[in-house]
């Protein structure tokens, strides 16, 4: 599927790199790769960058990969850094990876399918090779020797194996901002010359994770942030809490528990919109207490189909009313004809239990919804461990009724989950709020803050 590039002006992009830079534009979408040459070269100073990704070396000799693909724990960040550093004869210590920020990285859809290295790796390699050839040509001109006489090592190029008269890459384009399109014909480094690819390089994120210093989305703090929880409990017989029925509809609060919830220190408000019920507080513990205290009456809806009756389950799964998304398959040949003419035919039906693609640990999201856009036109900022920053951005925009361009999603690592309850609480309370999910209950959210810090009641969005 062809992706849509990030909406970033060339002037703004280069401003982030300093006065000197060498940038290679390339596409991480194979179907869009053929457009890269003409779009990167034709871009004017104020035109939009229409290629999907960027690989840049700045004035400090740091290589940065700007990518919409995010690190979910599979090692994509380390692998991409290995590929680019090896092709450019640089150290991994001089490579940075900027990921999943809709204000600075491209729209590459979801990071999924364990195909990032397989599909995007070769494109990053070719982009790095393009940059390396440009550096060799610059060094040849500067040092007055043919390219064949040059050797590169650790971000420097010199003459011969000893790197005589060596120059750092950044010195070769000092004072210039060079923009290149990826050259599909750029020569690649021979595999036997690899120093990083194929070697047991340590994961760049593992040390901080093992020492407890890694910053997850749950570690992100915004001044004045509120905390929230979605209330999913049900008041059963005898006043006992039970799990909220599926497809249930809201049928009122227990008055006594509502009053007790309001008396909790730090409590801010109960939020309800349709069948969505949540609580917001100034501290996470107060939000937890409020969610546990508030008793909700729910009217049970139609029960979900269970896997115990395969015939009923199959009928439900194939019912068009239950299909919310479909995709077109690529069909080659005629399977019906081929099957009918086969000398041996075997037919069987297989079914497996539902497999949830869910978080293995507590997770959260943070949202900050402002009443007016900032200087960059952003009204909503989301911090989330999402696999798809841009799809989430569009979903949040639809949820809050604002343009997608007014929403910024920043990827912050977490156990692979996201939600829309954080912007819901943020919009109502006008304060930044955090939604956390753990066990059966959860959320932490950001609320919207006015310029004078006051609060006002706004319509809640259904989550």
C-alpha positions in Angstrom: 0.0 0.0 0.0 1.4 3.4 -0.9 1.8 5.7 2.0 1.4 9.4 2.4 4.4 11.5 3.2 4.8 13.7 6.2 3.6 17.3 5.9 6.8 19.1 6.7 8.2 22.1 4.7 11.8 21.7 3.5 12.8 24.9 5.3 11.5 23.7 8.6 13.2 20.3 8.2 16.6 21.8 7.5 16.2 24.2 10.3 16.3 21.2 12.7 19.7 20.1 11.3 21.7 23.3 11.7 23.6 25.3 9.1 25.4 22.3 7.6 23.8 19.0 6.6 23.7 16.3 4.0 20.2 14.8 3.6 19.1 11.8 1.5 15.4 11.5 0.8 14.1 8.0 0.3 10.8 6.1 0.5 10.1 3.3 2.9 7.1 2.4 0.8 8.4 0.2 -2.1 5.5 1.3 -4.4 6.4 4.9 -3.9 10.2 4.6 -4.4 10.1 5.4 -8.1 8.9 9.0 -7.2 11.8 9.8 -4.9 14.4 11.0 -7.4 12.2 13.7 -9.0 10.4 14.8 -5.8 13.5 15.3 -3.7 15.4 17.2 -6.4 12.5 19.3 -7.5 11.6 20.5 -4.0 11.9 24.3 -3.5 12.9 25.9 -0.3 9.3 26.1 0.9 7.8 23.1 -0.8 6.7 20.1 1.2 9.0 17.1 1.6 7.1 14.4 -0.3 9.4 11.5 0.2 8.6 9.1 3.0 11.8 9.2 5.1 15.0 11.0 5.6 18.6 10.0 6.5 20.7 13.0 7.5 24.2 13.8 8.6 24.4 17.1 10.5 27.2 19.6 11.3 28.2 17.6 14.4 28.8 14.5 12.2 25.8 12.7 13.7 23.8 10.5 11.4 20.0 10.6 12.1 17.3 8.3 10.6 13.9 9.9 10.6 11.4 7.1 10.4 7.7 6.5 10.9 8.6 2.9 11.8 8.8 2.5 15.6 10.6 0.2 17.9 8.2 -2.2 19.5 10.7 -4.5 21.1 11.7 -6.4 17.9 15.0 -4.7 17.4 14.0 -2.6 14.4 15.8 0.5 15.7 19.1 -1.3 16.3 18.9 -3.1 12.9 18.2 0.1 10.9 21.1 1.8 12.8 23.4 -1.1 12.0 22.5 -1.0 8.3 23.0 2.7 7.9 26.2 3.0 10.0 27.8 0.0 8.2 27.1 1.4 4.7 28.5 4.8 5.8 31.5 3.4 7.7 30.3 5.1 10.9 30.2 4.1 14.5 26.8 3.1 16.0 27.6 5.7 18.7 27.2 8.4 16.0 23.7 7.3 14.9 20.4 8.5 16.2 16.9 7.2 15.4 14.0 9.6 15.5 10.7 7.6 15.5 7.0 8.0 15.4 6.4 11.8 15.8 3.8 13.1 13.4 5.5 16.6 13.6 8.9 15.4 12.4 8.7 11.8 10.9 6.9 10.5 7.9 3.6 8.6 7.7 4.5 5.0 7.2 1.3 3.5 8.6 1.6 0.7 11.1 4.8 -1.0 12.3 3.5 -4.6 12.0 4.1 -8.0 10.5 7.7 -8.3 11.4 8.7 -7.1 7.9 10.4 -3.7 8.7 14.0 -5.0 8.2 13.0 -7.2 5.3 11.2 -4.5 3.3 12.6 -1.2 4.6 16.2 -2.4 5.4 17.4 -2.5 1.8 16.0 1.0 1.1 17.8 2.4 4.1 21.0 0.7 2.9 20.6 2.2 -0.5 20.0 5.7 0.9 23.1 5.4 3.1 25.1 4.3 0.0 23.8 7.4 -1.9 25.1 9.6 0.9 28.4 7.8 1.0 29.0 8.3 -2.7 28.3 12.0 -2.3 30.8 12.1 0.6 33.4 10.3 -1.5 32.9 12.8 -4.4 33.2 15.8 -2.0 36.4 14.3 -0.4 37.9 13.7 -3.9 37.4 17.3 -4.8 38.7 18.6 -1.4 41.8 16.3 -1.3 42.5 16.3 -5.0 42.7 12.6 -5.4 40.5 10.1 -7.3 37.7 8.4 -5.4 39.5 5.1 -5.7 42.3 6.4 -3.5 40.0 7.2 -0.6 39.2 5.1 2.5 36.5 5.8 5.1 36.4 4.8 8.7 34.5 6.0 11.8 32.9 8.9 10.0 36.1 10.2 8.4 37.5 10.0 4.9 41.2 10.1 4.1 43.8 8.9 1.5 44.9 5.3 1.7 44.6 2.8 4.6 46.1 5.3 7.1 43.6 8.0 6.1 46.1 10.7 5.3 44.7 14.3 5.4 41.5 12.8 6.8 38.3 14.9 7.0 35.2 14.3 9.0 32.1 13.9 6.9 30.6 17.1 8.3 33.7 19.1 7.3 33.2 18.1 3.7 29.8 19.9 3.4 30.5 22.6 6.0 28.3 25.6 5.5 26.1 23.8 3.0 22.7 22.1 3.1 22.9 19.4 0.5 19.7 17.5 -0.4 20.0 14.3 -2.4 17.5 11.9 -3.9 18.2 8.2 -3.3 20.2 6.8 -6.2 19.0 3.2 -7.0 22.3 2.6 -8.7 24.5 3.7 -5.8 27.1 1.0 -5.3 26.6 -1.0 -2.1 29.4 -2.1 0.3 30.4 -5.7 -0.2 29.1 -8.1 2.5 32.6 -9.2 3.4 33.4 -5.6 4.5 30.6 -5.4 7.0 31.6 -4.5 10.5 28.2 -4.3 12.1 25.6 -6.1 10.0 25.5 -9.8 10.8 27.5 -9.2 14.0 26.3 -9.6 17.6 25.7 -5.9 18.2 23.9 -5.2 21.5 20.4 -3.7 21.3 20.7 0.1 21.7 17.7 0.2 24.1 18.5 -2.8 26.2 20.9 -1.3 28.8 18.5 1.4 30.0 15.7 -1.2 30.1 17.7 -3.6 32.2 18.9 -0.9 34.6 15.5 0.7 35.0 16.4 4.0 33.5 14.5 3.7 30.2 11.7 6.3 29.7 8.3 4.7 29.0 5.1 6.6 28.3 4.1 6.0 31.9 7.2 8.0 32.9 6.2 11.1 30.9 5.0 13.9 33.1 3.3 17.1 32.0 2.9 20.0 34.4 -0.5 20.2 35.9 -1.4 16.7 34.6 -4.5 15.0 35.8 -5.1 11.2 36.1 -8.1 9.2 35.2 -9.6 5.7 35.1 -12.3 4.2 33.0 -15.1 2.7 35.2 -15.9 -0.7 34.0 -17.3 -2.3 37.1 -20.9 -3.3 37.7 -23.0 -3.2 40.9 -24.2 -6.8 41.3 -26.5 -8.5 43.7 -25.9 -7.6 47.4 -23.8 -4.6 46.3 -20.9 -6.7 45.2 -18.7 -5.5 42.3 -18.8 -7.7 39.2 -17.4 -7.3 35.7 -19.4 -5.0 33.5 -21.6 -7.0 31.0 -20.6 -6.9 27.3 -22.8 -4.6 25.2 -24.2 -3.1 28.3 -25.8 0.3 28.5 -25.6 2.9 31.3 -28.4 2.8 33.8 -27.4 5.2 36.5 -25.1 5.7 39.5 -25.5 4.4 43.0 -26.1 7.8 44.9 -24.2 6.8 48.0 -21.1 5.7 46.1 -21.3 8.8 44.0 -21.2 11.0 47.1 -18.3 8.9 48.5 -16.4 9.3 45.3 -16.7 13.0 45.4 -15.3 13.1 48.9 -12.0 11.4 47.9 -9.1 13.8 48.3 -7.9 14.9 44.9 -11.1 13.9 43.1 -12.0 16.3 40.2 -15.1 14.9 38.5 -17.0 12.0 37.1 -17.2 11.9 33.3 -20.0 10.3 31.4 -21.0 10.4 27.8 -23.4 7.8 26.7 -22.1 4.5 27.9 -18.7 5.9 28.7 -18.0 6.4 32.4 -14.7 7.7 33.8 -13.3 9.5 36.8 -10.6 12.2 36.9 -8.4 13.2 39.8 -5.3 15.2 40.6 -3.3 12.0 41.5 -3.2 8.5 40.2 -4.0 7.0 43.5 -7.1 9.2 43.9 -8.2 8.1 40.4 -7.8 4.5 41.3 -9.8 5.0 44.5 -12.5 6.9 42.7 -12.9 4.1 40.1 -13.2 1.5 42.8 -15.6 3.5 44.8 -18.1 4.6 42.2 -20.8 2.0 41.6 -22.5 1.9 38.3 -25.7 0.2 37.2 -25.6 -1.3 33.8 -28.3 -2.9 31.7 -27.0 -6.0 30.0 -27.1 -6.2 26.2 -27.0 -9.1 23.8 -24.4 -11.6 24.9 -21.3 -12.2 22.8 -21.1 -15.3 20.7 -18.9 -17.9 22.4 -16.5 -20.4 20.9 -18.4 -23.4 22.4 -20.8 -23.5 19.4 -18.7 -23.5 16.2 -21.7 -23.3 13.9 -23.1 -20.2 15.6 -19.6 -18.7 15.8 -19.0 -19.2 12.1 -22.3 -17.6 11.2 -21.5 -14.6 13.4 -18.0 -14.2 12.0 -19.3 -14.3 8.4 -22.3 -12.0 9.1 -21.7 -8.8 7.0 -23.1 -6.8 9.9 -20.2 -7.9 12.1 -17.4 -7.1 9.6 -16.0 -3.6 10.2 -13.1 -3.8 7.8 -12.2 -5.8 4.8 -9.3 -5.8 2.3 -8.9 -7.0 -1.3 -6.7 -10.0 -1.9 -4.4 -10.3 -4.8 -5.7 -13.2 -6.9 -3.5 -15.0 -9.4 -5.2 -17.7 -11.5 -8.5 -19.4 -10.8 -8.4 -21.5 -7.6 -11.9 -22.9 -8.2 -11.0 -24.3 -11.6 -7.6 -25.6 -10.4 -9.2 -27.3 -7.4 -12.0 -28.9 -9.5 -9.4 -30.4 -11.9 -7.1 -31.7 -9.2 -6.8 -35.6 -9.1 -6.8 -35.6 -5.3 -9.0 -33.2 -3.3 -8.8 -32.6 0.4 -11.2 -30.3 2.2 -11.2 -29.3 5.9 -12.3 -26.5 8.1 -10.1 -25.2 10.9 -11.0 -22.9 13.7 -8.8 -21.5 16.5 -9.7 -19.6 19.7 -9.6 -15.8 19.7 -6.1 -14.5 20.1 -5.9 -11.0 21.6 -3.3 -8.6 20.4 -3.0 -6.9 23.7 -0.5 -5.5 26.2 1.4 -7.9 28.4 1.8 -5.2 31.1 0.1 -2.0 32.4 0.1 0.8 29.8 -1.2 4.3 29.5 -1.5 7.2 27.2 -1.3 11.0 27.8 -3.2 13.7 26.0 -3.1 17.5 26.2 -6.0 19.2 24.5 -5.8 23.0 24.2 -8.6 25.4 23.5 -6.6 27.1 20.7 -3.8 25.9 18.4 -0.2 26.7 19.2 2.2 28.5 16.8 2.5 25.2 14.7 -1.3 24.8 14.6 -1.3 22.0 17.1 -4.3 21.7 19.5 -3.9 18.1 20.7 -0.7 16.4 21.7 -0.8 12.6 22.4 1.9 10.5 24.0 1.3 6.8 23.2 2.9 3.5 22.6 0.9 3.1 19.4 2.1 1.0 16.5 0.6 3.6 14.1 1.2 7.2 15.0 -0.5 8.6 12.0 -3.6 6.3 12.1 -3.9 7.2 15.7 -3.6 10.9 14.9 -6.5 10.6 12.4 -8.6 8.6 14.9 -8.1 11.2 17.6 -8.9 14.0 15.2 -12.2 12.3 14.3 -13.0 11.6 18.0 -12.5 15.3 19.0 -13.8 16.8 15.8 -10.6 18.7 14.9 -8.5 18.6 11.7 -5.8 15.9 11.6 -3.2 18.7 11.2 -4.1 20.0 14.6 -3.2 16.7 16.3 0.4 15.6 17.1 1.1 12.1 18.2 4.5 11.3 19.9 5.5 7.7 20.2 6.6 6.8 23.7 7.4 3.1 24.3 5.0 1.0 26.3 3.7 -2.6 26.1 2.1 -2.1 22.7 -1.3 -0.6 23.4 -3.2 2.7 23.1 -6.6 4.2 23.7 -8.7 7.2 23.1 -9.9 7.8 26.7 -7.0 10.2 27.5 -8.1 12.9 25.0 -11.6 12.4 26.2 -10.7 13.3 29.8 -8.4 16.0 28.7 -11.1 17.7 26.6 -13.5 17.8 29.5 -11.3 19.0 32.3 -9.1 21.4 30.2 -6.0 19.9 31.9 -3.4 17.4 30.6 -4.5 14.0 31.9 -3.1 10.5 31.8 -5.0 7.3 31.3 -3.5 4.1 32.5 -4.8 0.5 31.9 -4.1 -2.3 34.3 -6.1 -5.4 35.2 -9.8 -4.9 34.4 -9.9 -1.1 35.1 -7.8 1.6 33.8 -6.9 4.8 32.2 -4.9 7.9 32.7 -5.4 11.0 30.6 -4.5 14.6 29.9 -6.9 17.5 30.2 -7.2 20.7 28.3 -5.8 23.8 30.0 -7.0 27.3 29.3 -4.6 30.3 29.3 -5.7 31.3 32.8 -5.7 27.7 34.1 -9.4 27.7 34.7 -11.6 24.7 34.1 -14.9 24.5 32.2 -17.3 21.7 31.4 -17.1 20.7 27.8 -18.8 17.9 25.9 -17.1 14.5 26.4 -16.4 12.4 23.4 -17.5 8.8 23.4 -14.6 6.4 23.6 
